[in-house]
């Protein structure tokens, strides 16, 4: 460092100056004309981060790195030309952070007037610049938001209202609310004193006619008399120091139309101090109309709910939803399997299904005198061991199905048991809200009627079997006579063997064994006949259809031989079982075969063939078909075959096929009749569903 006189004097007296410089709040840096630091005060240490011991004697720009360079160079030129420069530069502190600085450079001269050193004072503008940038960004965001919001926004100047209120106060009015109520014309005066400063695009769309300038006036055009009280209330809110005021009211457009609006006034303290406020307006006309329609709909629903001739219950299923959520959290995916493993869950689900409303029909059906008797958990209405329908309904809910229905039996308040069609209506969005609608239709009479119908069908089937046995009398007699004749023959032969001088006990024993076998065969034949003739209730059970065919053919084997009919059995192996009554289904098979035999005999068919087929259909059902080689069915008779008392036989009663079809339909199946595809006879087929496996 050069030992210039001015620099030496400043350095030599540095200790004295240091205390003075350190008392200054701004950064003070003194450098010589080469740029080396002579003084570095405490504020400079705090601003830049480097201690004075480290910077004294160092080139300042090596550490401070002032930018932009063009501004720094211009400052140096100004300093030499005028002895002073004021401006802003960016520098880095010891942590590498950028600082925005406001600087002043003053050129100091020695006693002879020559430039000696530069005194720099500096102030950090970084925080202020960041705040200004944030303010600008905020203002821009606000302006964008103000302009782009779907709600109508107004910036208002209400300083004129303040003047009116102060004058009112001077006149001795201290109760603004009372004065406003008594002087609506003053409220109108305040509205006229409220000037519109700015509005957004939505305001132009909602209130104007496309020209924003039309709106830049006072509020009178937009405020109908019916809403004067709202303006008064918002003024009182502002005077009372509230932060905002919001209410539903009616406002007017420039075209004169009045609409429902949600009006909100914001009283930000800094804005109020400047006589400004921001109001927001949302058009709620559609919402009001929708709400009114909803109220009407609710009223209609309530009237319909109460007036329906069906028992309706509204259930709160929110607790059931919680149970479901708990199971899903545990990883349960199959509720049916879960209930099988945890049957107690069914009770918990009932307790979580709570009736919260019922209609008048529910009171009558369940023997209640008051709604409260039916409200609460539904557990008491389900009988132990008879909750299959309830289980099915919650499993449907688990699968998020919109509805469920089943026939079941429920218990009433007065202890009766009633048969009902139980149905649940609960789309997923309803279930998510914990709402389920349950209906119960009393079907006690229908259930009783079905029981009577089943009894009549059983009796008719029994009559058909007895009638059929009458037609097979000769075959039955032959079947029974065969083992009886064998017994008589073997008995006579046995007596002869025993009557010899030396009885042959071995032969006699063998003959007695044959007699015993024939007796059992006769007993089996009589048991089959008795089973066909006996009147009893149907006994559904899983049955192998092929085995039923074999048994029926055994029953009819003499008839087949007597009529010289060639039998072909084409039975599909390993067919699933069907659910049905053995005797009734056997009756259908026998009746179809006997009809085929009689048709071939009546027509005198030279070639008599009977084919019985079983198969699994594409729909997953079991089909049994009986095909003969007779004359087939005349076209005019096809549609009448299953009519009661219609017969093509001279002495037929016309009940056999109708009874067969009623039996098949009672088993959930169907029966069809037609002619073979090759035109060589008739084809009768019945289709039955596969037995379900529990």
C-alpha positions as CSV (number, residue, x, y, z in Angstrom):
1,X,0.0,0.0,0.0
2,X,1.3,3.4,-1.0
3,X,2.2,5.8,1.8
4,X,0.2,8.7,0.5
5,X,0.0,11.6,3.1
6,X,-3.8,11.5,3.3
7,X,-3.9,7.8,3.7
8,X,-1.2,7.9,6.4
9,X,-3.0,10.6,8.3
10,X,-6.3,8.5,8.1
11,X,-4.5,5.3,9.1
12,X,-2.6,7.0,11.9
13,X,-5.8,8.5,13.3
14,X,-7.8,5.3,12.6
15,X,-8.2,4.4,16.3
16,X,-9.8,7.8,16.9
17,X,-12.1,7.5,13.8
18,X,-13.0,3.9,14.5
19,X,-15.1,4.7,17.6
20,X,-16.9,7.4,15.6
21,X,-17.5,5.2,12.6
22,X,-18.7,2.3,14.8
23,X,-21.4,4.6,16.2
24,X,-22.9,5.0,12.7
25,X,-25.8,2.6,11.9
26,X,-24.9,2.4,8.3
27,X,-22.1,0.5,6.8
28,X,-18.9,2.8,6.4
29,X,-16.1,1.6,4.2
30,X,-13.1,3.9,3.5
31,X,-10.8,2.9,0.6
32,X,-7.9,4.5,-1.0
33,X,-7.8,5.4,-4.7
34,X,-6.5,1.9,-5.5
35,X,-9.5,0.4,-3.8
36,X,-7.8,-0.9,-0.7
37,X,-9.8,-0.9,2.6
38,X,-8.7,1.7,5.1
39,X,-11.7,1.7,7.4
40,X,-14.3,-1.1,8.0
41,X,-16.8,-0.3,10.7
42,X,-19.0,-2.5,12.9
43,X,-22.0,-2.1,10.6
44,X,-19.9,-3.2,7.6
45,X,-18.9,-6.3,9.6
46,X,-22.5,-7.1,10.3
47,X,-23.6,-6.4,6.7
48,X,-20.9,-8.3,4.9
49,X,-19.9,-10.8,7.6
50,X,-16.1,-10.3,7.4
51,X,-14.2,-8.9,10.4
52,X,-12.3,-5.7,9.9
53,X,-9.0,-7.4,10.7
54,X,-9.5,-9.5,7.6
55,X,-10.4,-6.7,5.2
56,X,-8.1,-3.8,6.2
57,X,-5.5,-3.4,3.5
58,X,-7.4,-5.7,1.1
59,X,-8.8,-4.8,-2.3
60,X,-12.5,-4.3,-1.6
61,X,-13.8,-5.5,-5.0
62,X,-11.9,-8.8,-4.6
63,X,-14.3,-9.5,-1.7
64,X,-17.4,-7.6,-2.5
65,X,-17.8,-8.3,-6.3
66,X,-20.1,-5.4,-7.1
67,X,-22.6,-5.8,-9.9
68,X,-23.6,-4.8,-12.4
69,X,-20.1,-3.9,-13.6
70,X,-21.3,-1.1,-15.9
71,X,-23.1,0.6,-13.0
72,X,-19.9,0.4,-10.8
73,X,-17.7,1.8,-13.6
74,X,-20.2,4.7,-14.2
75,X,-20.2,5.4,-10.4
76,X,-16.4,5.7,-10.4
77,X,-16.5,8.1,-13.3
78,X,-19.2,10.2,-11.6
79,X,-17.1,10.2,-8.4
80,X,-14.0,11.6,-10.1
81,X,-16.0,14.1,-12.1
82,X,-18.3,15.4,-9.4
83,X,-16.8,14.1,-6.1
84,X,-20.0,12.1,-5.3
85,X,-22.1,9.2,-6.6
86,X,-25.4,7.8,-5.3
87,X,-26.8,4.5,-6.6
88,X,-27.6,0.8,-6.1
89,X,-25.3,-2.2,-6.6
90,X,-25.5,-5.9,-5.8
91,X,-22.8,-7.5,-3.7
92,X,-22.2,-10.9,-2.0
93,X,-21.7,-11.4,1.7
94,X,-19.3,-14.0,3.3
95,X,-22.1,-16.7,3.0
96,X,-22.5,-16.1,-0.7
97,X,-25.9,-14.4,-0.4
98,X,-26.8,-11.6,-2.8
99,X,-27.4,-8.2,-1.2
100,X,-29.2,-5.2,-2.8
101,X,-27.4,-2.1,-1.5
102,X,-28.1,1.6,-1.6
103,X,-24.6,3.3,-1.7
104,X,-23.1,6.8,-1.5
105,X,-19.5,7.4,-2.5
106,X,-17.8,10.7,-1.4
107,X,-14.4,11.6,-2.7
108,X,-12.2,13.1,0.1
109,X,-9.2,15.4,-0.9
110,X,-6.0,16.2,0.9
111,X,-4.8,19.7,2.1
112,X,-3.5,20.4,-1.4
113,X,-6.8,19.5,-3.1
114,X,-5.7,16.2,-4.5
115,X,-8.1,13.1,-4.4
116,X,-7.1,11.1,-1.3
117,X,-9.6,8.5,-0.4
118,X,-13.3,7.4,-0.9
119,X,-15.8,7.2,1.9
120,X,-18.6,4.8,1.2
121,X,-21.8,4.5,3.2
122,X,-24.2,1.8,2.5
123,X,-27.7,0.6,3.4
124,X,-29.1,-2.9,2.8
125,X,-32.2,-2.8,0.6
126,X,-32.6,-6.6,0.2
127,X,-35.4,-7.0,2.6
128,X,-37.2,-4.0,1.3
129,X,-36.8,-5.1,-2.3
130,X,-38.1,-8.6,-1.4
131,X,-41.0,-7.0,0.4
132,X,-41.7,-4.7,-2.6
133,X,-41.5,-7.7,-5.0
134,X,-43.8,-9.7,-2.7
135,X,-46.2,-6.7,-2.6
136,X,-46.1,-6.4,-6.4
137,X,-46.7,-10.1,-6.8
138,X,-49.4,-10.0,-4.2
139,X,-51.0,-7.1,-5.9
140,X,-50.8,-8.9,-9.3
141,X,-52.3,-12.1,-7.8
142,X,-55.0,-10.0,-6.2
143,X,-55.7,-8.2,-9.4
144,X,-55.8,-11.5,-11.3
145,X,-58.0,-13.1,-8.7
146,X,-60.2,-10.0,-8.6
147,X,-60.6,-10.1,-12.3
148,X,-60.9,-13.9,-12.8
149,X,-63.1,-15.0,-9.9
150,X,-66.5,-16.5,-10.8
151,X,-68.1,-14.3,-8.1
152,X,-68.9,-10.6,-8.7
153,X,-66.4,-8.3,-6.9
154,X,-66.6,-4.6,-6.3
155,X,-64.1,-2.1,-4.9
156,X,-66.0,0.8,-3.4
157,X,-65.1,4.2,-2.1
158,X,-67.3,4.9,0.9
159,X,-65.5,7.9,2.2
160,X,-68.6,10.0,1.4
161,X,-70.6,7.8,3.8
162,X,-68.1,8.6,6.5
163,X,-68.7,12.3,5.9
164,X,-72.4,11.8,6.2
165,X,-72.1,9.8,9.4
166,X,-69.8,12.4,11.0
167,X,-72.3,15.1,10.2
168,X,-75.1,13.0,11.7
169,X,-73.0,12.6,14.8
170,X,-72.5,16.4,15.0
171,X,-76.2,16.8,14.8
172,X,-76.6,14.8,18.0
173,X,-77.6,11.4,16.6
174,X,-75.9,8.7,18.7
175,X,-78.1,5.7,17.7
176,X,-77.4,5.0,14.0
177,X,-79.5,1.8,13.9
178,X,-82.6,3.6,15.1
179,X,-82.0,6.5,12.8
180,X,-81.6,4.3,9.8
181,X,-84.8,2.5,10.5
182,X,-86.8,5.7,10.8
183,X,-85.2,7.5,7.9
184,X,-84.9,5.2,4.9
185,X,-84.2,8.2,2.7
186,X,-80.9,8.7,4.6
187,X,-80.0,5.1,3.7
188,X,-80.7,6.0,0.1
189,X,-78.4,9.0,0.5
190,X,-75.6,6.8,1.8
191,X,-76.0,4.5,-1.1
192,X,-75.7,7.4,-3.5
193,X,-72.5,8.5,-1.7
194,X,-70.9,5.1,-2.2
195,X,-68.9,5.2,-5.4
196,X,-67.8,2.3,-7.5
197,X,-64.0,2.3,-8.0
198,X,-63.5,-1.0,-9.8
199,X,-65.4,-4.2,-10.7
200,X,-64.3,-7.5,-12.2
201,X,-65.5,-9.2,-15.4
202,X,-68.1,-11.3,-13.6
203,X,-69.7,-8.1,-12.3
204,X,-70.0,-6.8,-15.8
205,X,-71.6,-10.1,-16.9
206,X,-74.0,-10.3,-13.9
207,X,-75.1,-6.6,-13.5
208,X,-74.2,-4.8,-16.7
209,X,-74.7,-5.0,-20.4
210,X,-71.2,-5.6,-21.6
211,X,-69.7,-2.2,-20.9
212,X,-67.7,-1.8,-17.7
213,X,-67.9,2.0,-17.9
214,X,-71.7,1.9,-17.3
215,X,-71.1,0.5,-13.8
216,X,-68.6,3.2,-12.7
217,X,-71.1,5.3,-10.7
218,X,-72.8,5.1,-7.3
219,X,-74.7,2.1,-6.0
220,X,-78.2,3.5,-6.5
221,X,-78.9,1.7,-9.7
222,X,-78.1,-1.7,-8.1
223,X,-79.8,-1.4,-4.8
224,X,-83.6,-1.8,-4.7
225,X,-85.7,-0.4,-1.9
226,X,-86.5,-3.8,-0.5
227,X,-82.8,-4.2,0.4
228,X,-82.3,-0.8,2.1
229,X,-82.1,-2.6,5.5
230,X,-79.2,-4.7,4.3
231,X,-77.2,-1.7,3.3
232,X,-78.0,-0.1,6.7
233,X,-76.9,-3.3,8.5
234,X,-73.6,-3.5,6.6
235,X,-72.9,0.1,7.5
236,X,-73.5,-0.6,11.1
237,X,-71.1,-3.6,10.9
238,X,-68.4,-1.4,9.5
239,X,-68.9,1.2,12.2
240,X,-69.0,-1.5,14.8
241,X,-65.5,-2.7,13.8
242,X,-66.6,-6.1,12.4
243,X,-64.2,-7.8,9.9
244,X,-67.0,-8.7,7.5
245,X,-70.8,-8.9,7.0
246,X,-72.7,-11.4,4.9
247,X,-76.4,-11.9,4.2
248,X,-78.7,-13.1,1.5
249,X,-80.6,-10.2,-0.2
250,X,-82.0,-8.9,-3.4
251,X,-80.0,-6.8,-5.9
252,X,-80.9,-5.1,-9.2
253,X,-79.2,-5.3,-12.6
254,X,-78.9,-2.4,-15.0
255,X,-81.8,-3.8,-17.0
256,X,-84.1,-3.5,-14.0
257,X,-84.4,-7.2,-13.2
258,X,-84.0,-8.1,-9.5
259,X,-82.4,-11.4,-8.4
260,X,-81.4,-13.3,-5.2
261,X,-77.8,-12.7,-4.1
262,X,-75.4,-13.6,-1.4
263,X,-73.9,-10.2,-0.4
264,X,-70.6,-10.1,1.5
265,X,-68.7,-6.9,2.6
266,X,-65.1,-7.1,3.9
267,X,-63.9,-4.4,6.2
268,X,-60.1,-4.8,6.2
269,X,-58.7,-2.2,8.6
270,X,-56.0,-0.9,6.2
271,X,-58.7,-0.5,3.5
272,X,-61.3,1.1,5.8
273,X,-58.6,3.6,6.9
274,X,-58.4,4.7,3.2
275,X,-62.2,4.8,2.9
276,X,-62.3,1.7,0.7
277,X,-64.1,-1.7,1.1
278,X,-64.5,-4.8,-1.0
279,X,-67.8,-6.5,-1.6
280,X,-68.6,-9.8,-3.2
281,X,-71.9,-10.8,-4.8
282,X,-72.9,-14.4,-5.7
283,X,-76.0,-15.0,-7.8
284,X,-78.0,-17.6,-5.7
285,X,-81.2,-17.4,-7.8
286,X,-80.6,-20.9,-9.1
287,X,-79.7,-22.2,-5.7
288,X,-82.9,-20.6,-4.2
289,X,-85.0,-22.2,-6.9
290,X,-83.3,-25.5,-6.4
291,X,-83.7,-25.3,-2.7
292,X,-87.4,-24.5,-3.1
293,X,-87.7,-27.5,-5.5
294,X,-85.9,-29.6,-3.0
295,X,-88.3,-28.6,-0.3
296,X,-91.2,-29.5,-2.6
297,X,-89.6,-32.8,-3.5
298,X,-89.0,-33.5,0.2
299,X,-92.6,-32.8,0.9
300,X,-93.7,-35.0,-1.9
301,X,-91.4,-37.8,-0.7
302,X,-92.7,-37.4,2.8
303,X,-96.3,-37.6,1.6
304,X,-95.5,-40.6,-0.6
305,X,-93.5,-42.3,2.2
306,X,-96.5,-42.0,4.5
307,X,-99.2,-42.7,2.0
308,X,-97.8,-45.8,0.4
309,X,-99.7,-49.1,1.0
310,X,-96.3,-50.7,1.5
311,X,-94.5,-50.8,4.9
312,X,-91.5,-48.6,4.6
313,X,-88.6,-48.2,7.0
314,X,-85.7,-45.7,6.8
315,X,-82.6,-47.1,8.4
316,X,-79.4,-45.4,9.6
317,X,-76.6,-47.8,8.5
318,X,-73.7,-45.5,9.4
319,X,-72.6,-47.9,12.2
320,X,-72.8,-50.8,9.7
321,X,-70.6,-48.8,7.3
322,X,-68.1,-48.5,10.2
323,X,-68.2,-52.3,10.8
324,X,-67.6,-52.8,7.0
325,X,-64.7,-50.4,7.0
326,X,-63.2,-52.3,10.0
327,X,-63.4,-55.6,8.1
328,X,-61.9,-54.2,5.0
329,X,-59.0,-52.8,7.0
330,X,-58.5,-56.3,8.3
331,X,-58.2,-57.5,4.7
332,X,-61.7,-59.2,4.5
333,X,-62.9,-59.5,0.9
334,X,-65.6,-62.2,1.1
335,X,-68.3,-61.3,3.7
336,X,-70.2,-64.5,3.1
337,X,-67.2,-66.6,4.1
338,X,-66.4,-64.3,7.0
339,X,-70.0,-64.7,8.4
340,X,-69.7,-68.5,8.0
341,X,-66.5,-68.3,10.2
342,X,-67.9,-65.6,12.5
343,X,-71.7,-66.0,12.8
344,X,-71.8,-63.6,15.7
345,X,-71.2,-60.8,13.2
346,X,-74.8,-61.1,12.0
347,X,-76.0,-60.0,15.4
348,X,-73.7,-57.1,15.5
349,X,-74.8,-56.0,12.0
350,X,-78.5,-56.2,13.1
351,X,-77.7,-54.0,16.2
352,X,-75.9,-51.5,13.8
353,X,-78.9,-51.2,11.5
354,X,-81.2,-48.7,13.3
355,X,-84.7,-47.7,12.2
356,X,-85.0,-43.9,12.3
357,X,-88.4,-43.5,10.6
358,X,-91.4,-45.6,9.5
359,X,-94.6,-44.9,7.7
360,X,-98.2,-45.5,8.8
361,X,-98.4,-48.9,6.9
362,X,-95.5,-50.2,8.9
363,X,-97.3,-49.4,12.2
364,X,-100.4,-51.4,11.0
365,X,-98.4,-54.3,9.6
366,X,-96.2,-54.7,12.7
367,X,-99.0,-54.1,15.3
368,X,-97.5,-50.9,16.7
369,X,-99.6,-48.0,18.1
370,X,-96.7,-45.5,18.0
371,X,-93.7,-44.8,15.8
372,X,-91.3,-45.0,18.7
373,X,-92.2,-48.7,19.1
374,X,-90.5,-49.5,15.8
375,X,-87.5,-47.2,16.1
376,X,-84.1,-48.5,17.1
377,X,-82.1,-51.6,16.2
378,X,-84.0,-54.1,14.0
379,X,-82.8,-57.1,15.9
380,X,-86.1,-57.8,17.7
381,X,-88.0,-58.2,14.4
382,X,-85.8,-61.1,13.1
383,X,-86.4,-64.6,14.5
384,X,-83.4,-66.6,15.6
385,X,-82.3,-69.0,12.9
386,X,-84.5,-67.2,10.3
387,X,-82.2,-64.3,9.3
388,X,-81.2,-65.5,5.8
389,X,-82.8,-62.5,4.2
390,X,-81.1,-60.0,6.5
391,X,-77.8,-61.7,5.8
392,X,-78.4,-61.6,2.1
393,X,-79.2,-57.9,2.3
394,X,-76.0,-56.9,4.1
395,X,-73.9,-59.1,1.8
396,X,-75.5,-57.2,-1.2
397,X,-74.6,-54.0,0.6
398,X,-71.0,-55.2,1.0
399,X,-70.9,-55.8,-2.8
400,X,-72.3,-52.3,-3.2
401,X,-75.4,-53.6,-5.1
402,X,-78.3,-51.1,-5.3
403,X,-81.0,-53.4,-4.1
404,X,-82.0,-56.8,-2.7
405,X,-85.2,-58.7,-2.2
406,X,-86.3,-62.0,-0.7
407,X,-89.2,-63.7,1.0
408,X,-88.8,-64.1,4.7
409,X,-90.7,-64.3,8.0
410,X,-90.6,-61.5,10.6
411,X,-91.9,-61.0,14.1
412,X,-94.3,-58.1,15.0
413,X,-94.5,-56.0,18.1
414,X,-97.6,-57.9,19.3
415,X,-95.9,-61.3,18.9
416,X,-97.3,-62.4,15.6
417,X,-95.2,-64.0,12.8
418,X,-95.9,-62.6,9.3
419,X,-94.7,-63.6,5.8
420,X,-93.3,-60.7,3.9
421,X,-91.5,-59.8,0.7
422,X,-88.5,-58.0,2.2
423,X,-86.7,-55.6,-0.1
424,X,-83.9,-53.1,0.3
425,X,-83.3,-50.0,-1.9
426,X,-79.9,-48.4,-1.3
427,X,-77.7,-47.2,-4.2
428,X,-74.0,-46.8,-3.2
429,X,-74.3,-43.1,-2.8
430,X,-77.1,-43.6,-0.3
431,X,-75.2,-46.3,1.5
432,X,-72.2,-44.0,1.7
433,X,-74.3,-41.5,3.6
434,X,-75.6,-44.2,5.9
435,X,-79.1,-44.2,4.5
436,X,-81.1,-47.4,3.6
437,X,-84.7,-47.7,2.6
438,X,-86.4,-51.0,3.6
439,X,-89.8,-52.2,2.4
440,X,-92.0,-55.1,3.6
441,X,-95.0,-56.3,1.7
442,X,-97.4,-58.6,3.5
443,X,-97.6,-61.8,1.5
444,X,-99.2,-64.0,4.1
445,X,-102.2,-64.7,1.9
446,X,-100.0,-65.4,-1.1
447,X,-97.9,-67.8,1.0
448,X,-101.0,-69.6,2.2
449,X,-102.4,-69.7,-1.3
450,X,-99.2,-71.2,-2.6
451,X,-99.3,-73.9,0.1
452,X,-102.9,-74.7,-1.0
453,X,-101.8,-74.7,-4.7
454,X,-98.9,-77.0,-3.9
455,X,-101.4,-79.3,-2.1
456,X,-103.7,-79.3,-5.0
457,X,-100.8,-79.9,-7.4
458,X,-99.7,-82.8,-5.3
459,X,-103.2,-84.3,-5.2
460,X,-103.5,-83.8,-9.0
461,X,-100.1,-85.5,-9.5
462,X,-101.3,-88.3,-7.3
463,X,-104.5,-88.7,-9.3
464,X,-102.3,-88.7,-12.5
465,X,-100.1,-91.5,-11.0
466,X,-103.1,-93.6,-10.0
467,X,-104.7,-93.1,-13.5
468,X,-101.4,-94.1,-15.1
469,X,-101.2,-97.2,-12.9
470,X,-104.6,-98.1,-14.1
471,X,-103.4,-97.9,-17.7
472,X,-100.5,-100.2,-16.8
473,X,-102.6,-102.8,-15.0
474,X,-101.6,-105.6,-17.4
475,X,-98.0,-104.8,-17.2
476,X,-98.1,-104.5,-13.4
477,X,-100.0,-107.9,-13.1
478,X,-97.4,-109.5,-15.4
479,X,-94.5,-108.0,-13.4
480,X,-96.0,-109.2,-10.1
481,X,-97.1,-112.6,-11.5
482,X,-93.6,-113.5,-12.7
483,X,-92.0,-113.7,-9.3
484,X,-95.2,-115.3,-7.8
485,X,-95.3,-118.0,-10.5
486,X,-91.6,-118.7,-9.9
487,X,-92.3,-119.0,-6.1
488,X,-95.1,-121.5,-6.8
489,X,-93.0,-123.5,-9.2
490,X,-90.0,-123.6,-6.9
491,X,-92.3,-124.4,-3.9
492,X,-93.8,-127.5,-5.7
493,X,-90.3,-128.7,-6.8
494,X,-89.1,-128.3,-3.2
495,X,-91.9,-130.4,-1.9
496,X,-91.1,-133.1,-4.4
497,X,-87.4,-133.2,-3.3
498,X,-88.5,-133.4,0.3
499,X,-91.1,-136.2,-0.4
500,X,-88.5,-138.6,-1.7
501,X,-87.5,-141.7,0.4
502,X,-84.2,-139.9,0.8
503,X,-85.0,-136.2,0.8
504,X,-82.4,-134.1,-1.1
505,X,-81.9,-131.3,1.4
506,X,-79.4,-129.5,-0.8
507,X,-81.8,-129.1,-3.7
508,X,-84.6,-128.1,-1.3
509,X,-82.3,-125.4,0.2
510,X,-81.4,-124.0,-3.2
511,X,-85.1,-123.9,-4.2
512,X,-86.0,-122.1,-0.9
513,X,-83.3,-119.5,-1.7
514,X,-84.8,-118.9,-5.1
515,X,-88.2,-118.5,-3.5
516,X,-86.8,-115.9,-1.1
517,X,-85.2,-114.0,-4.0
518,X,-88.4,-114.0,-6.0
519,X,-90.4,-112.8,-3.0
520,X,-88.0,-109.9,-2.5
521,X,-88.4,-109.1,-6.3
522,X,-92.2,-109.1,-5.9
523,X,-91.9,-106.9,-2.8
524,X,-89.7,-104.4,-4.7
525,X,-92.3,-104.3,-7.5
526,X,-95.1,-103.7,-5.1
527,X,-93.1,-101.0,-3.3
528,X,-92.5,-99.1,-6.5
529,X,-96.2,-99.4,-7.3
530,X,-97.1,-98.3,-3.8
531,X,-94.7,-95.3,-4.0
532,X,-96.5,-94.2,-7.2
533,X,-99.9,-94.7,-5.7
534,X,-99.3,-93.2,-2.2
535,X,-100.5,-89.7,-1.4
536,X,-97.8,-87.7,0.3
537,X,-96.1,-84.3,0.4
538,X,-93.2,-83.7,-2.0
539,X,-89.8,-84.4,-0.5
540,X,-87.2,-82.4,-2.5
541,X,-83.6,-83.8,-2.4
542,X,-80.6,-83.9,-4.8
543,X,-81.2,-86.6,-7.4
544,X,-79.2,-88.2,-10.2
545,X,-81.5,-87.9,-13.2
546,X,-79.8,-90.9,-15.0
547,X,-80.6,-93.1,-12.1
548,X,-84.3,-92.0,-12.2
549,X,-84.4,-93.0,-15.9
550,X,-83.0,-96.4,-15.1
551,X,-85.5,-97.0,-12.3
552,X,-88.4,-95.9,-14.5
553,X,-87.3,-98.2,-17.3
554,X,-87.2,-101.1,-14.9
555,X,-90.8,-100.3,-14.0
556,X,-91.8,-100.3,-17.7
557,X,-89.6,-103.2,-19.0
558,X,-92.5,-105.6,-19.4
559,X,-94.5,-102.9,-21.3
560,X,-91.5,-102.3,-23.6
561,X,-91.1,-106.0,-24.3
562,X,-94.9,-106.6,-24.8
563,X,-95.0,-103.8,-27.4
564,X,-91.8,-104.9,-29.0
565,X,-90.2,-101.5,-28.5
566,X,-86.4,-101.1,-28.9
567,X,-85.1,-98.9,-26.2
568,X,-81.9,-96.7,-26.6
569,X,-80.5,-94.9,-23.6
570,X,-78.1,-92.1,-24.4
571,X,-77.4,-90.8,-20.9
572,X,-74.6,-88.3,-20.4
573,X,-72.0,-89.5,-17.8
574,X,-71.3,-87.5,-14.6
575,X,-74.2,-85.1,-14.8
576,X,-74.7,-82.8,-11.8
577,X,-77.7,-83.6,-9.6
578,X,-81.0,-81.9,-9.8
579,X,-83.2,-80.8,-6.8
580,X,-86.5,-82.5,-6.8
581,X,-89.0,-85.1,-5.5
582,X,-88.1,-88.6,-6.7
583,X,-91.6,-89.9,-7.1
584,X,-92.9,-86.8,-9.0
585,X,-90.0,-86.7,-11.4
586,X,-90.2,-90.5,-12.0
587,X,-93.9,-89.9,-12.7
588,X,-93.0,-87.4,-15.4
589,X,-90.5,-89.8,-17.0
590,X,-93.0,-92.8,-16.9
591,X,-95.8,-90.6,-18.3
592,X,-93.7,-89.4,-21.2
593,X,-92.6,-93.0,-22.1
594,X,-96.1,-94.4,-21.8
595,X,-97.5,-91.6,-24.0
596,X,-94.8,-92.5,-26.6
597,X,-95.6,-96.2,-26.4
598,X,-99.3,-95.6,-26.8
599,X,-98.7,-93.2,-29.8
600,X,-96.6,-95.8,-31.6
601,X,-99.1,-98.6,-30.9
602,X,-102.1,-96.4,-31.9
603,X,-100.5,-95.5,-35.2
604,X,-99.4,-99.1,-35.8
605,X,-95.8,-98.0,-36.4
606,X,-93.9,-100.9,-38.0
607,X,-90.6,-99.8,-36.4
608,X,-91.0,-99.0,-32.8
609,X,-88.0,-97.3,-31.3
610,X,-87.7,-95.2,-28.1
611,X,-84.7,-93.0,-27.3
612,X,-84.1,-91.3,-24.0
613,X,-81.3,-88.7,-23.8
614,X,-79.8,-86.6,-21.0
615,X,-77.4,-83.8,-21.5
616,X,-75.9,-80.6,-19.8
617,X,-77.1,-77.6,-21.8
618,X,-75.0,-74.5,-22.7
619,X,-77.0,-72.6,-20.0
620,X,-75.8,-75.1,-17.3
621,X,-79.1,-76.9,-17.0
622,X,-80.0,-80.6,-17.2
623,X,-82.2,-81.7,-20.2
624,X,-84.0,-85.0,-20.5
625,X,-85.6,-85.8,-23.9
626,X,-87.9,-88.7,-24.9
627,X,-88.0,-89.4,-28.7
628,X,-90.3,-92.0,-30.3
629,X,-90.7,-93.3,-33.9
630,X,-94.4,-92.7,-34.0
631,X,-96.5,-90.4,-36.2
632,X,-95.3,-87.2,-34.5
633,X,-97.6,-84.3,-33.4
634,X,-100.0,-82.7,-35.8
635,X,-99.3,-79.0,-36.3
636,X,-102.8,-78.0,-35.1
637,X,-102.3,-79.9,-31.8
638,X,-98.9,-78.6,-30.9
639,X,-100.1,-75.4,-29.1
640,X,-102.9,-77.3,-27.2
641,X,-100.9,-80.3,-25.9
642,X,-100.5,-78.9,-22.4
643,X,-104.1,-77.7,-22.1
644,X,-106.1,-79.4,-19.4
645,X,-108.6,-82.0,-20.7
646,X,-107.2,-82.0,-24.2
647,X,-106.2,-85.4,-25.5
648,X,-105.5,-87.1,-28.8
649,X,-106.2,-90.5,-27.4
650,X,-109.8,-91.9,-27.8
651,X,-110.2,-92.5,-24.1
652,X,-107.7,-90.0,-22.7
653,X,-108.6,-87.6,-19.9
654,X,-106.2,-84.9,-21.0
655,X,-104.5,-84.5,-17.6
656,X,-101.3,-86.4,-18.0
657,X,-99.2,-83.7,-19.9
658,X,-100.6,-80.7,-17.9
659,X,-99.8,-82.5,-14.7
660,X,-96.3,-83.3,-16.0
661,X,-95.7,-79.6,-16.9
662,X,-96.9,-78.4,-13.6
663,X,-94.6,-80.8,-11.8
664,X,-91.6,-79.6,-13.9
665,X,-92.4,-75.9,-13.5
666,X,-92.8,-76.5,-9.7
667,X,-89.2,-77.8,-9.8
668,X,-88.0,-74.5,-11.5
669,X,-87.9,-76.1,-14.9
670,X,-89.8,-76.1,-18.2
671,X,-91.3,-78.6,-20.6
672,X,-91.5,-78.4,-24.4
673,X,-93.0,-80.6,-27.1
674,X,-92.3,-80.9,-30.8
675,X,-91.4,-83.2,-33.6
676,X,-88.0,-84.8,-34.2
677,X,-85.7,-83.0,-36.6
678,X,-85.7,-86.0,-38.9
679,X,-89.5,-86.0,-39.1
680,X,-89.7,-89.6,-37.7
681,X,-91.7,-89.1,-34.5
682,X,-92.3,-86.8,-31.5
683,X,-89.9,-85.3,-29.1
684,X,-90.8,-84.2,-25.5
685,X,-88.1,-82.6,-23.3
686,X,-87.9,-81.2,-19.8
687,X,-85.1,-78.9,-18.5
688,X,-84.3,-78.7,-14.8
689,X,-81.9,-76.5,-12.9
690,X,-78.8,-78.0,-11.3
691,X,-79.1,-78.5,-7.5
692,X,-77.4,-75.8,-5.6
693,X,-74.6,-76.8,-3.2
694,X,-74.8,-75.1,0.3
